[in-house]
Amino acid sequence: SDVAGSLSLLFWGFLLAVIFGTLLGMLAGWIRRVREVLLPVSNVITLIPPLMFAAYLIMIFSTFRQAAIAVIFFAVFWPTFQGTIARVGQIDKSILDAARTMGVQTPGMLVKVIFPFCLPEIIKSISKSLRGAFMCLSGAEMLGMNLGIGYFIEKYKAFADYRCVLAGIITVGVITTVIDVAVNKIEKNVIRWE
């Protein structure tokens, strides 16, 4: 149940962060004023390790589950946001000019031109982001949450039951490896057309 709890938190936190990070990143990459406001903020926040927020998030949110999802969100959102802005900046100007010539406005540009261009890079970054998010989640669980594999390891460490601690550590390694292999296979199939 500890593993299932961790994976559930990982899924929801990661999904929300990727969706909102990508949407806001495309918007900021396309609209200069949005970029000028948000990019300096993100440059500061990304330098702060997400686990430093964990203690405060545990106090702010009403449940440990919400706090864990927030930790994952912070770990993934800002790098996704910055990566998407950088990817939008790599779009060939001739493609944008051709779209404008055909009368494509901002909503159509975001959906029909920018998102398809950014998609391969988003998918390529998922593996790295998932590994980082899972490590942040495990660390947050060890800092005071009452569920998940990190909590399992911390609990048995307090009882000096190092067999269970080792089993928990091995489980974390297996989960991150499985995630990495699965995402790499998905990446090869999804962006074969790039």
CYANA upper distance limits for C-alpha pairs under 8 A (distance plus 0.5 A):
  1 SER  CA      5 GLY  CA      6.45
  1 SER  CA    148 GLY  CA      8.24
  2 ASP  CA      6 SER  CA      6.72
  2 ASP  CA    147 LEU  CA      6.63
  2 ASP  CA    148 GLY  CA      4.72
  2 ASP  CA    149 ILE  CA      5.63
  2 ASP  CA    152 PHE  CA      7.39
  3 VAL  CA      7 LEU  CA      6.68
  3 VAL  CA    148 GLY  CA      6.44
  3 VAL  CA    149 ILE  CA      6.06
  4 ALA  CA      8 SER  CA      6.59
  4 ALA  CA    148 GLY  CA      8.15
  5 GLY  CA      9 LEU  CA      6.80
  5 GLY  CA    147 LEU  CA      7.28
  5 GLY  CA    148 GLY  CA      5.84
  5 GLY  CA    149 ILE  CA      8.48
  6 SER  CA     10 LEU  CA      6.55
  6 SER  CA    137 LEU  CA      8.00
  6 SER  CA    138 SER  CA      8.36
  6 SER  CA    147 LEU  CA      8.07
  6 SER  CA    148 GLY  CA      5.16
  6 SER  CA    149 ILE  CA      6.79
  7 LEU  CA     11 PHE  CA      6.52
  8 SER  CA     12 TRP  CA      6.92
  9 LEU  CA     13 GLY  CA      6.52
  9 LEU  CA     65 ARG  CA      7.44
  9 LEU  CA     68 ALA  CA      7.14
  9 LEU  CA     69 ILE  CA      6.13
 10 LEU  CA     14 PHE  CA      6.28
 10 LEU  CA     69 ILE  CA      7.47
 10 LEU  CA     72 ILE  CA      7.31
 10 LEU  CA    133 ALA  CA      7.57
 10 LEU  CA    134 PHE  CA      6.98
 10 LEU  CA    137 LEU  CA      7.71
 11 PHE  CA     15 LEU  CA      6.42
 12 TRP  CA     16 LEU  CA      6.64
 12 TRP  CA     69 ILE  CA      7.17
 13 GLY  CA     17 ALA  CA      6.68
 13 GLY  CA     68 ALA  CA      8.30
 13 GLY  CA     69 ILE  CA      4.91
 13 GLY  CA     70 ALA  CA      7.05
 13 GLY  CA     71 VAL  CA      8.28
 13 GLY  CA     72 ILE  CA      5.66
 13 GLY  CA     73 PHE  CA      5.53
 14 PHE  CA     18 VAL  CA      6.59
 14 PHE  CA     69 ILE  CA      8.44
 14 PHE  CA     72 ILE  CA      6.73
 14 PHE  CA     73 PHE  CA      6.61
 14 PHE  CA     76 VAL  CA      7.10
 14 PHE  CA    130 LEU  CA      7.74
 14 PHE  CA    133 ALA  CA      7.73
 15 LEU  CA     19 ILE  CA      6.66
 16 LEU  CA     20 PHE  CA      6.59
 16 LEU  CA     73 PHE  CA      7.34
 17 ALA  CA     21 GLY  CA      6.07
 17 ALA  CA     72 ILE  CA      8.27
 17 ALA  CA     73 PHE  CA      5.40
 17 ALA  CA     74 PHE  CA      8.01
 17 ALA  CA     76 VAL  CA      6.20
 17 ALA  CA     77 PHE  CA      4.96
 17 ALA  CA     80 THR  CA      8.21
 18 VAL  CA     22 THR  CA      6.30
 18 VAL  CA     76 VAL  CA      7.40
 18 VAL  CA     77 PHE  CA      6.69
 18 VAL  CA     80 THR  CA      6.87
 19 ILE  CA     23 LEU  CA      6.69
 20 PHE  CA     24 LEU  CA      6.44
 20 PHE  CA     77 PHE  CA      7.64
 21 GLY  CA     25 GLY  CA      6.23
 21 GLY  CA     76 VAL  CA      8.48
 21 GLY  CA     77 PHE  CA      5.42
 21 GLY  CA     78 TRP  CA      7.11
 21 GLY  CA     79 PRO  CA      8.48
 21 GLY  CA     80 THR  CA      5.72
 21 GLY  CA     81 PHE  CA      4.87
 21 GLY  CA     84 THR  CA      8.28
 22 THR  CA     26 MET  CA      6.54
 22 THR  CA     80 THR  CA      6.76
 22 THR  CA     81 PHE  CA      6.28
 22 THR  CA     84 THR  CA      6.52
 22 THR  CA    122 ILE  CA      8.42
 23 LEU  CA     27 LEU  CA      6.79
 24 LEU  CA     28 ALA  CA      6.50
 24 LEU  CA     81 PHE  CA      7.05
 25 GLY  CA     29 GLY  CA      6.31
 25 GLY  CA     80 THR  CA      7.97
 25 GLY  CA     81 PHE  CA      4.96
 25 GLY  CA     82 GLN  CA      7.00
 25 GLY  CA     83 GLY  CA      8.13
 25 GLY  CA     84 THR  CA      5.48
 25 GLY  CA     85 ILE  CA      5.51
 26 MET  CA     30 TRP  CA      6.59
 26 MET  CA     84 THR  CA      6.57
 26 MET  CA     85 ILE  CA      6.60
 26 MET  CA     88 VAL  CA      7.13
 26 MET  CA    110 LEU  CA      7.40
 26 MET  CA    114 ILE  CA      7.58
 26 MET  CA    115 PHE  CA      7.89
 27 LEU  CA     31 ILE  CA      6.39
 27 LEU  CA     34 VAL  CA      7.82
 27 LEU  CA    110 LEU  CA      8.03
 28 ALA  CA     32 ARG  CA      7.02
 28 ALA  CA     33 ARG  CA      8.13
 28 ALA  CA     34 VAL  CA      5.44
 28 ALA  CA     35 ARG  CA      4.83
 28 ALA  CA     38 LEU  CA      8.03
 28 ALA  CA     85 ILE  CA      6.96
 29 GLY  CA     35 ARG  CA      6.70
 29 GLY  CA     84 THR  CA      7.74
 29 GLY  CA     85 ILE  CA      4.88
 29 GLY  CA     86 ALA  CA      7.77
 29 GLY  CA     88 VAL  CA      5.96
 29 GLY  CA     89 GLY  CA      7.06
 30 TRP  CA     88 VAL  CA      7.48
 30 TRP  CA    110 LEU  CA      8.44
 31 ILE  CA     35 ARG  CA      6.96
 32 ARG  CA     36 GLU  CA      6.64
 33 ARG  CA     37 VAL  CA      6.90
 34 VAL  CA     38 LEU  CA      6.64
 35 ARG  CA     39 LEU  CA      5.93
 36 GLU  CA     40 PRO  CA      7.57
 37 VAL  CA     41 VAL  CA      7.82
 38 LEU  CA     42 SER  CA      6.72
 39 LEU  CA     43 ASN  CA      6.61
 39 LEU  CA     82 GLN  CA      7.95
 40 PRO  CA     44 VAL  CA      7.07
 41 VAL  CA     45 ILE  CA      6.82
 42 SER  CA     46 THR  CA      6.37
 42 SER  CA     78 TRP  CA      6.65
 42 SER  CA     82 GLN  CA      7.95
 43 ASN  CA     47 LEU  CA      7.37
 44 VAL  CA     48 ILE  CA      7.78
 45 ILE  CA     78 TRP  CA      8.10
 46 THR  CA     78 TRP  CA      6.67
 46 THR  CA     79 PRO  CA      7.45
 48 ILE  CA     52 MET  CA      7.65
 49 PRO  CA     53 PHE  CA      8.23
 49 PRO  CA     75 ALA  CA      8.32
 50 PRO  CA     54 ALA  CA      7.49
 50 PRO  CA     71 VAL  CA      6.77
 50 PRO  CA     72 ILE  CA      8.37
 50 PRO  CA     74 PHE  CA      6.53
 50 PRO  CA     75 ALA  CA      5.83
 50 PRO  CA    136 CYS  CA      7.44
 51 LEU  CA     55 ALA  CA      8.32
 51 LEU  CA     71 VAL  CA      7.47
 51 LEU  CA    136 CYS  CA      6.70
 51 LEU  CA    139 GLY  CA      7.45
 51 LEU  CA    140 ALA  CA      6.79
 53 PHE  CA     57 LEU  CA      6.54
 53 PHE  CA     71 VAL  CA      7.53
 54 ALA  CA     58 ILE  CA      6.62
 54 ALA  CA     67 ALA  CA      7.77
 54 ALA  CA     68 ALA  CA      8.26
 54 ALA  CA     71 VAL  CA      6.57
 54 ALA  CA    140 ALA  CA      6.40
 54 ALA  CA    143 LEU  CA      8.15
 55 ALA  CA     59 MET  CA      7.14
 55 ALA  CA    143 LEU  CA      7.79
 55 ALA  CA    144 GLY  CA      8.30
 56 TYR  CA     60 ILE  CA      6.64
 57 LEU  CA     61 PHE  CA      6.45
 57 LEU  CA     67 ALA  CA      5.74
 57 LEU  CA     70 ALA  CA      7.65
 57 LEU  CA     71 VAL  CA      7.91
 58 ILE  CA     62 SER  CA      8.28
 58 ILE  CA     63 THR  CA      7.96
 58 ILE  CA     64 PHE  CA      6.66
 58 ILE  CA     67 ALA  CA      5.65
 58 ILE  CA     68 ALA  CA      8.35
 58 ILE  CA    144 GLY  CA      8.35
 58 ILE  CA    145 MET  CA      8.18
 60 ILE  CA     67 ALA  CA      8.27
 61 PHE  CA     66 GLN  CA      6.61
 61 PHE  CA     67 ALA  CA      6.14
 62 SER  CA     66 GLN  CA      7.66
 62 SER  CA     67 ALA  CA      8.42
 63 THR  CA     67 ALA  CA      7.00
 64 PHE  CA     68 ALA  CA      6.60
 64 PHE  CA    145 MET  CA      6.08
 64 PHE  CA    146 ASN  CA      7.44
 64 PHE  CA    147 LEU  CA      8.34
 65 ARG  CA     69 ILE  CA      6.82
 66 GLN  CA     70 ALA  CA      6.68
 67 ALA  CA     71 VAL  CA      6.77
 68 ALA  CA     72 ILE  CA      6.92
 68 ALA  CA    137 LEU  CA      6.85
 68 ALA  CA    140 ALA  CA      7.24
 68 ALA  CA    141 GLU  CA      7.91
 68 ALA  CA    145 MET  CA      8.38
 69 ILE  CA     73 PHE  CA      6.56
 70 ALA  CA     74 PHE  CA      6.69
 71 VAL  CA     75 ALA  CA      6.74
 71 VAL  CA    136 CYS  CA      7.57
 71 VAL  CA    137 LEU  CA      7.34
 71 VAL  CA    140 ALA  CA      7.86
 72 ILE  CA     76 VAL  CA      6.73
 72 ILE  CA    133 ALA  CA      5.83
 72 ILE  CA    134 PHE  CA      8.17
 72 ILE  CA    136 CYS  CA      7.10
 72 ILE  CA    137 LEU  CA      6.73
 73 PHE  CA     77 PHE  CA      6.04
 74 PHE  CA     78 TRP  CA      7.19
 75 ALA  CA     79 PRO  CA      8.13
 75 ALA  CA    132 GLY  CA      7.78
 75 ALA  CA    133 ALA  CA      6.40
 75 ALA  CA    136 CYS  CA      7.61
 76 VAL  CA     80 THR  CA      6.62
 76 VAL  CA    129 SER  CA      6.61
 76 VAL  CA    132 GLY  CA      8.41
 76 VAL  CA    133 ALA  CA      7.00
 77 PHE  CA     81 PHE  CA      6.53
 78 TRP  CA     82 GLN  CA      6.64
 79 PRO  CA     83 GLY  CA      6.44
 80 THR  CA     84 THR  CA      6.56
 80 THR  CA    122 ILE  CA      8.13
 81 PHE  CA     85 ILE  CA      6.87
 82 GLN  CA     86 ALA  CA      6.77
 83 GLY  CA     87 ARG  CA      6.67
 83 GLY  CA    122 ILE  CA      8.49
 84 THR  CA     88 VAL  CA      6.65
 84 THR  CA    118 CYS  CA      7.17
 84 THR  CA    122 ILE  CA      7.89
 85 ILE  CA     89 GLY  CA      6.88
 86 ALA  CA     90 GLN  CA      7.21
 87 ARG  CA     91 ILE  CA      7.61
 87 ARG  CA    117 PHE  CA      8.45
 87 ARG  CA    118 CYS  CA      6.47
 87 ARG  CA    121 GLU  CA      7.92
 88 VAL  CA    114 ILE  CA      7.04
 88 VAL  CA    117 PHE  CA      8.24
 88 VAL  CA    118 CYS  CA      7.23
 91 ILE  CA     95 ILE  CA      7.82
 91 ILE  CA     96 LEU  CA      8.10
 91 ILE  CA    114 ILE  CA      8.28
 91 ILE  CA    117 PHE  CA      7.83
 92 ASP  CA     96 LEU  CA      7.39
 93 LYS  CA     97 ASP  CA      6.56
 94 SER  CA     98 ALA  CA      6.53
 95 ILE  CA     99 ALA  CA      6.76
 96 LEU  CA    100 ARG  CA      6.68
 96 LEU  CA    113 VAL  CA      8.31
 97 ASP  CA    101 THR  CA      6.60
 98 ALA  CA    102 MET  CA      6.93
 99 ALA  CA    103 GLY  CA      7.09
 99 ALA  CA    104 VAL  CA      6.00
 99 ALA  CA    109 MET  CA      7.87
 99 ALA  CA    113 VAL  CA      8.36
100 ARG  CA    104 VAL  CA      5.66
100 ARG  CA    105 GLN  CA      7.62
104 VAL  CA    108 GLY  CA      6.16
104 VAL  CA    109 MET  CA      6.46
105 GLN  CA    109 MET  CA      6.39
106 THR  CA    110 LEU  CA      6.61
107 PRO  CA    111 VAL  CA      6.82
108 GLY  CA    112 LYS  CA      6.03
108 GLY  CA    113 VAL  CA      7.95
109 MET  CA    113 VAL  CA      5.61
109 MET  CA    114 ILE  CA      6.65
110 LEU  CA    114 ILE  CA      5.38
110 LEU  CA    115 PHE  CA      6.40
111 VAL  CA    115 PHE  CA      5.96
111 VAL  CA    116 PRO  CA      7.98
112 LYS  CA    116 PRO  CA      7.12
113 VAL  CA    117 PHE  CA      6.84
114 ILE  CA    118 CYS  CA      6.62
115 PHE  CA    119 LEU  CA      6.42
116 PRO  CA    120 PRO  CA      8.24
118 CYS  CA    122 ILE  CA      6.76
119 LEU  CA    123 ILE  CA      6.70
120 PRO  CA    124 LYS  CA      6.64
120 PRO  CA    191 ILE  CA      6.29
120 PRO  CA    194 GLU  CA      7.47
121 GLU  CA    125 SER  CA      6.68
122 ILE  CA    126 ILE  CA      6.96
123 ILE  CA    127 SER  CA      8.39
123 ILE  CA    187 GLU  CA      6.59
123 ILE  CA    191 ILE  CA      8.36
124 LYS  CA    187 GLU  CA      6.96
125 SER  CA    129 SER  CA      6.61
126 ILE  CA    130 LEU  CA      6.37
126 ILE  CA    183 VAL  CA      7.68
127 SER  CA    131 ARG  CA      6.84
127 SER  CA    179 ILE  CA      7.87
127 SER  CA    180 ASP  CA      6.11
127 SER  CA    183 VAL  CA      6.26
127 SER  CA    184 ASN  CA      7.49
128 LYS  CA    132 GLY  CA      6.82
129 SER  CA    133 ALA  CA      6.47
130 LEU  CA    134 PHE  CA      6.56
130 LEU  CA    179 ILE  CA      8.07
131 ARG  CA    135 MET  CA      6.80
131 ARG  CA    176 THR  CA      6.58
131 ARG  CA    179 ILE  CA      8.22
131 ARG  CA    180 ASP  CA      7.96
132 GLY  CA    136 CYS  CA      6.72
133 ALA  CA    137 LEU  CA      6.58
134 PHE  CA    138 SER  CA      6.63
134 PHE  CA    176 THR  CA      7.97
135 MET  CA    139 GLY  CA      6.67
136 CYS  CA    140 ALA  CA      6.54
137 LEU  CA    141 GLU  CA      6.60
137 LEU  CA    150 GLY  CA      8.11
138 SER  CA    142 MET  CA      6.84
138 SER  CA    148 GLY  CA      7.90
138 SER  CA    149 ILE  CA      6.96
138 SER  CA    150 GLY  CA      4.88
138 SER  CA    151 TYR  CA      8.12
139 GLY  CA    143 LEU  CA      6.89
139 GLY  CA    150 GLY  CA      6.77
140 ALA  CA    144 GLY  CA      7.46
140 ALA  CA    145 MET  CA      7.35
140 ALA  CA    150 GLY  CA      7.91
141 GLU  CA    145 MET  CA      5.15
141 GLU  CA    146 ASN  CA      7.46
141 GLU  CA    147 LEU  CA      7.19
141 GLU  CA    148 GLY  CA      6.78
141 GLU  CA    149 ILE  CA      7.81
141 GLU  CA    150 GLY  CA      5.22
141 GLU  CA    151 TYR  CA      5.44
142 MET  CA    150 GLY  CA      5.32
142 MET  CA    151 TYR  CA      5.43
142 MET  CA    153 ILE  CA      7.92
142 MET  CA    154 GLU  CA      6.05
143 LEU  CA    151 TYR  CA      8.48
144 GLY  CA    151 TYR  CA      8.02
145 MET  CA    151 TYR  CA      6.91
146 ASN  CA    151 TYR  CA      6.48
147 LEU  CA    151 TYR  CA      6.05
147 LEU  CA    152 PHE  CA      7.80
148 GLY  CA    152 PHE  CA      6.86
149 ILE  CA    153 ILE  CA      6.78
149 ILE  CA    168 GLY  CA      6.97
149 ILE  CA    172 VAL  CA      7.99
150 GLY  CA    154 GLU  CA      6.70
150 GLY  CA    168 GLY  CA      8.24
151 TYR  CA    155 LYS  CA      6.40
152 PHE  CA    156 TYR  CA      6.85
152 PHE  CA    165 VAL  CA      8.18
152 PHE  CA    168 GLY  CA      7.44
153 ILE  CA    157 LYS  CA      6.56
153 ILE  CA    164 CYS  CA      7.58
153 ILE  CA    165 VAL  CA      5.37
153 ILE  CA    168 GLY  CA      6.07
153 ILE  CA    169 ILE  CA      7.80
154 GLU  CA    158 ALA  CA      6.84
154 GLU  CA    165 VAL  CA      8.07
155 LYS  CA    159 PHE  CA      7.31
156 TYR  CA    160 ALA  CA      6.65
156 TYR  CA    161 ASP  CA      5.75
156 TYR  CA    162 TYR  CA      7.49
156 TYR  CA    164 CYS  CA      6.75
156 TYR  CA    165 VAL  CA      6.42
157 LYS  CA    161 ASP  CA      6.44
157 LYS  CA    162 TYR  CA      6.88
157 LYS  CA    165 VAL  CA      6.56
161 ASP  CA    165 VAL  CA      7.04
162 TYR  CA    166 LEU  CA      6.41
163 ARG  CA    167 ALA  CA      6.63
164 CYS  CA    168 GLY  CA      6.60
165 VAL  CA    169 ILE  CA      6.79
166 LEU  CA    170 ILE  CA      6.62
167 ALA  CA    171 THR  CA      6.59
168 GLY  CA    172 VAL  CA      6.80
169 ILE  CA    173 GLY  CA      6.91
170 ILE  CA    174 VAL  CA      6.66
171 THR  CA    175 ILE  CA      6.57
172 VAL  CA    176 THR  CA      6.68
173 GLY  CA    177 THR  CA      6.65
174 VAL  CA    178 VAL  CA      6.62
175 ILE  CA    179 ILE  CA      6.60
176 THR  CA    180 ASP  CA      6.58
177 THR  CA    181 VAL  CA      6.69
178 VAL  CA    182 ALA  CA      6.52
179 ILE  CA    183 VAL  CA      6.52
180 ASP  CA    184 ASN  CA      6.60
181 VAL  CA    185 LYS  CA      6.80
182 ALA  CA    186 ILE  CA      6.77
183 VAL  CA    187 GLU  CA      6.46
184 ASN  CA    188 LYS  CA      6.77
185 LYS  CA    189 ASN  CA      6.90
186 ILE  CA    190 VAL  CA      6.42
187 GLU  CA    191 ILE  CA      6.43
187 GLU  CA    192 ARG  CA      8.45
188 LYS  CA    192 ARG  CA      6.29
